[in-house]
Amino acid sequence: MKKTFTILSILAVAVLSGCSNNQQAPKSLLPNISGKAGEVFVVIDKDLWQGKPGNDIRDVLAADCPHLPQKEPLYSLVNVSPSGFGKLFKVHRNIIIYDVNPQVQKQGIFFRNDVWAAPQCVIQISAATADSAEAIFSRNAGIIVSSIEQAERDRVISNTRHYEERSLANQVLEFLGDGTMHFPNGYRLKKKTDDFIWIADEKQFTNQGVFIYKYPVADSNPFTTEKIIAKRNEVLMNNVPGMFEGTYMTTTDFDTPTVNFIKYKGRTFAETRGQWEVHNDYMGGPFVSHSFYDKSGNNVIVLECFVYAPKYDKRQYLRQVESLLYSFEWKE
């Protein structure tokens, strides 16, 4: 990278890989996970769930999902008491278990994958007291969110690879030259120019789309919010028309975009979140983009996804298509 960034690491891989369950069954023998995407089971005593520990959990995991037109929680939480945590619930996709007991020998947070089902994310907080459990959760809130988000993302990518529209990866590789990303069946190429690609899965009431574009580096810091949005508006005005003459996709003025710098599998990028709208029309929705240097350092590559789903909640549609951005990989 030409510029030194403040890095926001989205996943502490060492922690996750170091906390495995040695007695779990081989993955091939485990049942498939159950539950809806974006759902988290929280196994905790009722009095703790209704008290401060439960409030802390809801404040973090059920906080408003950012940059959506309507309020939606980050995750949908389901409380299960330890006594009711039976076989049926143990195959859920995302589980947080609170073990609060004076007899606990080792306090801390433990991350495990594929304990009772696959692909499963299990997080256990072990503490002698409720106060200790609160402290452990607070210290690790960021990595808890990242771990669940990564698990949800990996499931989408795995499914994409299993049901991939392979011709699209080749189109992206031809366009970028040294990198590509992957798309599941249902996505189609809508537009391709020398510096812009539009790929989308368009259904009757939903539209999940991906833009890929590139442009020369103009100065030493192309990743400020103002420069990212200015370039975005320029590119989309020229390439993404609306339904009527004089209309085109742009960035709304009613929701200020945010930029975070993220390092993921050795690649550092500026993640921009915000809302789009159609100039002189009434269409809109959320978008997420990843901006980063190409291998030469002379150009900026942008991977962007958006959702249009006026009849539905948008959290899961956005999470699905955003996961595709994380399938990007450099050509070997």
HUURFEN-V589068 format. One record per residue. RES is the residue in three letters. PSI is psi in whole degrees, 0 to 359 (999 if undefined). D_FIRST is the distance of its C-alpha to the first C-alpha in Angstrom with 2 decimals. Layout:
RES|PSI|D_FIRST ; RES|PSI|D_FIRST
This chain:
MET|142|0.00 ; LYS|333|3.79 ; LYS|145|5.50 ; THR|121|7.05 ; PHE|157|8.63 ; THR|116|12.12 ; ILE|131|12.10 ; LEU|105|15.19 ; SER|124|15.98 ; ILE|352|18.41 ; LEU|128|20.26 ; ALA|89|21.36 ; VAL|322|21.86 ; ALA|321|23.55 ; VAL|315|26.13 ; LEU|317|26.96 ; SER|338|27.36 ; GLY|353|29.32 ; CYS|67|31.94 ; SER|162|33.70 ; ASN|110|37.35 ; ASN|342|39.01 ; GLN|4|42.11 ; GLN|156|40.66 ; ALA|156|41.86 ; PRO|144|39.92 ; LYS|324|37.77 ; SER|340|39.90 ; LEU|354|42.97 ; LEU|149|41.68 ; PRO|163|42.70 ; ASN|152|40.29 ; ILE|160|39.06 ; SER|178|40.97 ; GLY|163|40.24 ; LYS|150|38.43 ; ALA|139|34.69 ; GLY|10|33.46 ; GLU|140|36.46 ; VAL|127|36.54 ; PHE|130|39.71 ; VAL|111|40.18 ; VAL|106|42.88 ; ILE|147|44.36 ; ASP|147|47.86 ; LYS|319|49.20 ; ASP|326|49.83 ; LEU|322|46.24 ; TRP|323|44.94 ; GLN|354|47.14 ; GLY|203|46.26 ; LYS|320|43.23 ; PRO|317|41.23 ; GLY|321|41.63 ; ASN|319|40.74 ; ASP|318|37.50 ; ILE|313|36.63 ; ARG|322|37.44 ; ASP|328|35.53 ; VAL|306|32.29 ; LEU|339|32.80 ; ALA|19|35.04 ; ALA|160|33.22 ; ASP|132|32.81 ; CYS|127|30.09 ; PRO|147|27.86 ; HIS|36|28.05 ; LEU|149|31.01 ; PRO|326|34.00 ; GLN|159|36.42 ; LYS|128|36.26 ; GLU|140|35.40 ; PRO|153|34.67 ; LEU|315|31.42 ; TYR|155|33.66 ; SER|120|37.39 ; LEU|141|38.99 ; VAL|123|42.19 ; ASN|132|44.09 ; VAL|131|45.97 ; SER|150|48.26 ; PRO|323|48.03 ; SER|336|51.59 ; GLY|3|50.77 ; PHE|81|47.64 ; GLY|193|49.27 ; LYS|322|48.42 ; LEU|321|47.87 ; PHE|337|45.10 ; LYS|347|43.43 ; VAL|12|41.98 ; HIS|156|39.98 ; ARG|319|36.28 ; ASN|123|35.02 ; ILE|131|37.17 ; ILE|124|36.98 ; ILE|127|39.88 ; TYR|118|41.25 ; ASP|92|43.41 ; VAL|109|45.04 ; ASN|132|47.86 ; PRO|340|49.33 ; GLN|0|49.56 ; VAL|128|45.82 ; GLN|328|45.03 ; LYS|108|41.24 ; GLN|147|39.59 ; GLY|190|36.04 ; ILE|138|33.92 ; PHE|129|33.74 ; PHE|129|31.64 ; ARG|148|33.19 ; ASN|143|32.73 ; ASP|55|35.63 ; VAL|306|38.48 ; TRP|349|41.22 ; ALA|175|39.57 ; ALA|142|36.47 ; PRO|118|33.73 ; GLN|145|34.40 ; CYS|119|32.58 ; VAL|127|34.87 ; ILE|126|34.13 ; GLN|131|36.91 ; ILE|116|37.48 ; SER|127|40.21 ; ALA|154|41.89 ; ALA|332|45.33 ; THR|165|45.63 ; ALA|322|44.42 ; ASP|319|42.90 ; SER|321|40.87 ; ALA|319|39.72 ; GLU|315|38.62 ; ALA|318|36.61 ; ILE|316|34.91 ; PHE|314|34.02 ; SER|318|32.72 ; ARG|332|30.48 ; ASN|15|29.01 ; ALA|318|29.11 ; GLY|314|25.38 ; ILE|333|25.14 ; ILE|312|28.41 ; VAL|315|27.13 ; SER|322|23.90 ; SER|316|26.08 ; ILE|319|28.46 ; GLU|318|25.84 ; GLN|320|24.15 ; ALA|317|27.65 ; GLU|318|28.49 ; ARG|315|25.32 ; ASP|327|25.89 ; ARG|319|29.44 ; VAL|315|28.47 ; ILE|318|26.03 ; SER|316|28.75 ; ASN|323|31.34 ; THR|314|29.18 ; ARG|327|28.83 ; HIS|326|32.59 ; TYR|54|33.56 ; GLU|141|30.86 ; GLU|87|31.36 ; ARG|332|29.81 ; SER|332|30.17 ; LEU|322|27.54 ; ALA|322|24.80 ; ASN|323|25.84 ; GLN|318|25.75 ; VAL|318|22.16 ; LEU|319|21.19 ; GLU|322|23.16 ; PHE|314|21.49 ; LEU|329|17.80 ; GLY|321|18.55 ; ASP|16|16.08 ; GLY|161|16.26 ; THR|173|19.04 ; MET|174|20.54 ; HIS|147|24.10 ; PHE|142|27.06 ; PRO|169|30.52 ; ASN|143|33.83 ; GLY|333|34.74 ; TYR|144|31.62 ; ARG|151|32.23 ; LEU|122|30.46 ; LYS|326|31.58 ; LYS|142|29.75 ; LYS|124|27.51 ; THR|190|26.66 ; ASP|336|24.29 ; ASP|16|21.54 ; PHE|136|22.86 ; ILE|141|24.21 ; TRP|120|26.45 ; ILE|135|27.62 ; ALA|154|30.08 ; ASP|101|32.74 ; GLU|119|35.53 ; LYS|183|38.65 ; GLN|317|41.66 ; PHE|4|40.45 ; THR|151|36.70 ; ASN|115|33.69 ; GLN|116|30.34 ; GLY|158|27.90 ; VAL|131|24.37 ; PHE|140|22.69 ; ILE|122|19.84 ; TYR|164|18.72 ; LYS|153|16.20 ; TYR|155|16.09 ; PRO|147|14.72 ; VAL|126|12.18 ; ALA|336|14.81 ; ASP|185|13.33 ; SER|347|10.64 ; ASN|81|10.78 ; PRO|2|11.82 ; PHE|29|11.71 ; THR|157|14.94 ; THR|317|17.87 ; GLU|317|19.88 ; LYS|321|17.54 ; ILE|313|16.79 ; ILE|321|20.57 ; ALA|315|21.65 ; LYS|319|19.81 ; ARG|311|21.08 ; ASN|322|24.59 ; GLU|312|24.54 ; VAL|316|23.53 ; LEU|325|25.99 ; MET|325|28.78 ; ASN|343|28.65 ; ASN|342|28.39 ; VAL|85|29.94 ; PRO|155|33.52 ; GLY|193|35.85 ; MET|337|39.35 ; PHE|159|41.03 ; GLU|136|40.73 ; GLY|7|38.47 ; THR|148|36.51 ; TYR|159|32.85 ; MET|141|30.14 ; THR|185|28.28 ; THR|130|27.00 ; THR|150|29.90 ; ASP|353|30.63 ; PHE|354|32.38 ; ASP|111|29.44 ; THR|121|26.51 ; PRO|155|23.20 ; THR|148|20.92 ; VAL|129|17.15 ; ASN|148|15.67 ; PHE|125|12.19 ; ILE|141|12.61 ; LYS|126|11.46 ; TYR|117|13.67 ; LYS|46|14.35 ; GLY|359|11.04 ; ARG|130|9.24 ; THR|132|7.84 ; PHE|160|9.50 ; ALA|117|11.74 ; GLU|120|15.27 ; THR|130|17.94 ; ARG|140|21.61 ; GLY|199|24.63 ; GLN|144|27.72 ; TRP|162|28.52 ; GLU|168|31.88 ; VAL|121|33.73 ; HIS|128|34.70 ; ASN|24|38.52 ; ASP|183|38.97 ; TYR|22|39.02 ; MET|151|36.43 ; GLY|176|33.40 ; GLY|187|31.40 ; PRO|156|28.09 ; PHE|158|24.65 ; VAL|138|21.24 ; SER|152|18.01 ; HIS|122|14.49 ; SER|131|11.95 ; PHE|163|8.51 ; TYR|147|6.96 ; ASP|179|9.22 ; LYS|331|8.97 ; SER|339|9.71 ; GLY|4|7.11 ; ASN|347|10.51 ; ASN|155|11.43 ; VAL|131|11.04 ; ILE|136|12.79 ; VAL|126|15.04 ; LEU|123|17.22 ; GLU|141|20.07 ; CYS|154|23.33 ; PHE|162|26.53 ; VAL|137|30.02 ; TYR|111|33.40 ; ALA|71|36.20 ; PRO|338|38.76 ; LYS|353|41.36 ; TYR|162|39.30 ; ASP|150|37.07 ; LYS|352|33.45 ; ARG|308|31.67 ; GLN|325|32.07 ; TYR|319|31.50 ; LEU|317|28.13 ; ARG|321|27.24 ; GLN|307|28.26 ; VAL|329|26.22 ; GLU|325|23.14 ; SER|329|23.26 ; LEU|330|22.85 ; LEU|326|19.31 ; TYR|354|18.56 ; SER|357|20.18 ; PHE|141|17.25 ; GLU|143|16.39 ; TRP|146|14.79 ; LYS|135|17.63 ; GLU|999|18.59
